[in-house]
């Protein structure tokens, strides 16, 4: 198999994994499973952007992939925090005495 054939097979494998992540994000039993599936989808999107940039000979796609990875990470942390606390500030009331 040539180098291009291997990269084409890798592209197909990434797209299949993206489809599986999309299925998990729709059918996830909990909201946390869905958020992590969307995060996984975003990570595979970063891989796909980098791979397409390499195949097309445009290294500037790697910059786009890195920016997308940072946005994916920040969005996942914000979604998890919002799901857990109900707001993004995470400030608890002084009256509540929750013990974990």
C-alpha positions as CSV (number, residue, x, y, z in Angstrom):
1,X,0.0,0.0,0.0
2,X,1.4,3.4,-0.9
3,X,1.6,6.4,1.5
4,X,-1.5,8.0,0.0
5,X,-3.4,4.7,0.3
6,X,-2.6,4.5,4.0
7,X,-3.6,8.1,4.5
8,X,-6.8,7.5,2.6
9,X,-7.6,4.5,4.8
10,X,-6.8,6.7,7.9
11,X,-9.3,9.3,6.7
12,X,-12.0,6.7,6.2
13,X,-11.3,5.3,9.7
14,X,-11.6,8.7,11.2
15,X,-14.9,9.4,9.5
16,X,-16.3,6.0,10.7
17,X,-15.2,6.9,14.3
18,X,-16.9,10.2,13.9
19,X,-20.1,8.5,12.9
20,X,-19.9,6.3,15.9
21,X,-19.3,9.3,18.2
22,X,-22.3,11.0,16.6
23,X,-24.5,8.0,17.3
24,X,-23.3,7.9,20.9
25,X,-24.1,11.6,21.3
26,X,-27.6,11.1,20.1
27,X,-28.3,7.8,22.0
28,X,-26.2,8.5,25.2
29,X,-28.0,7.4,28.3
30,X,-26.9,10.5,30.3
31,X,-26.1,14.1,29.5
32,X,-22.4,13.5,30.5
33,X,-22.1,10.7,27.9
34,X,-23.5,13.0,25.3
35,X,-21.1,15.8,26.1
36,X,-18.1,13.5,26.1
37,X,-19.3,12.0,22.8
38,X,-19.4,15.5,21.3
39,X,-16.0,16.2,22.7
40,X,-14.7,13.0,21.0
41,X,-16.4,14.1,17.8
42,X,-14.5,17.4,18.0
43,X,-11.2,15.7,18.6
44,X,-11.7,13.5,15.6
45,X,-12.6,16.6,13.6
46,X,-9.2,18.1,14.6
47,X,-7.5,14.9,13.4
48,X,-9.5,15.1,10.1
49,X,-8.6,18.7,9.5
50,X,-4.9,18.0,10.1
51,X,-5.0,15.0,7.9
52,X,-6.7,16.8,5.1
53,X,-4.2,19.7,5.4
54,X,-1.3,17.2,5.1
55,X,-2.9,15.5,2.1
56,X,-3.5,18.8,0.3
57,X,0.0,20.1,1.2
58,X,-1.3,23.1,3.1
59,X,0.4,23.2,6.6
60,X,-1.7,26.2,7.6
61,X,-4.6,23.8,8.2
62,X,-2.7,22.7,11.4
63,X,-3.3,26.2,12.8
64,X,-7.0,25.8,12.2
65,X,-7.0,22.4,13.8
66,X,-5.2,23.8,16.9
67,X,-7.7,26.6,17.3
68,X,-10.6,24.2,16.9
69,X,-9.0,21.9,19.5
70,X,-8.8,24.8,22.0
71,X,-12.4,25.8,21.3
72,X,-13.5,22.2,21.7
73,X,-11.8,21.9,25.1
74,X,-13.1,25.2,26.5
75,X,-16.6,24.4,25.2
76,X,-16.5,20.9,26.8
77,X,-15.4,22.3,30.2
78,X,-18.1,25.0,30.1
79,X,-20.8,22.5,29.2
80,X,-19.7,20.1,32.0
81,X,-19.6,22.9,34.5
82,X,-23.0,24.2,33.4
83,X,-24.5,20.7,33.7
84,X,-23.0,20.1,37.1
85,X,-23.7,23.5,38.8
86,X,-26.5,25.0,36.7
87,X,-24.4,28.1,35.9
88,X,-21.0,28.9,34.6
89,X,-19.8,30.9,37.6
90,X,-20.1,27.9,40.0
91,X,-20.6,30.2,43.0
92,X,-22.5,28.4,45.7
93,X,-24.9,30.1,48.1
94,X,-23.6,30.8,51.6
95,X,-26.8,29.2,53.1
96,X,-26.2,25.8,51.6
97,X,-24.2,23.4,53.6
98,X,-23.7,20.6,51.1
99,X,-21.1,18.0,52.2
100,X,-19.7,15.7,49.5
